[in-house]
Amino acid sequence: MAKQRGDQSTFDILEDWTPPVIVERYEDERVRTSSLRNKVARAVAETLRESGMDRDEIAAAMSEWLGEEVTKNMLNNYASEAQADHTIPHLRLLALIHVTGDLRLLQVGAELFDFIVVERRFLKWVHLGMKAERRESIRKAVDEVDREFDSMLREVRRGLQ
């Protein structure tokens, strides 16, 4: 039952509910720039800034995960738009994601190809949506064939009279 206007006694269960975020993305204004290289640098900078860890900690954890040295200075370069010759390599990007848990870094690349990064737990919903699209496409094709069939049947019947 809907809450009546002015009703103060009915509890609204959706009042404080917000839908979950399915696709994690950076705010556009935080990573908008003139080049892809700079966009990646800004994304790295945002991840480093929002991680809650200092850059020395992140570098040490990345080094441990990769089995190779990553320094705070390297992270500073990856996060700097002025260091165009120091774009973060893919393996180190993966290490940064592993250490910070920030999947938005993957989303930056996926969006270039009109894709999204979603959690595996949503995969069945994606498949369901694909099936729904296919079913609708088949329905439209059947409707079209039915119209053609009915038209042809009327034409044949007229010719037999």
Secondary structure, 3 states (H helix, E strand, C coil): CCCCCCCCCCCCCCCCCCCCCCCCCCCHHHHCCCCHHHHHHHHHHHHHHHCCCCHHHHHHHHHHHHCCCCCHHHHHHHCCCCCCCCCCCHHHHHHHHHHHCCCHHHHHHHHCCCCCCCCHHHHHHHHHHHHHHHHHHHHHHHHHHHHHHHHHHHHHHHHHC
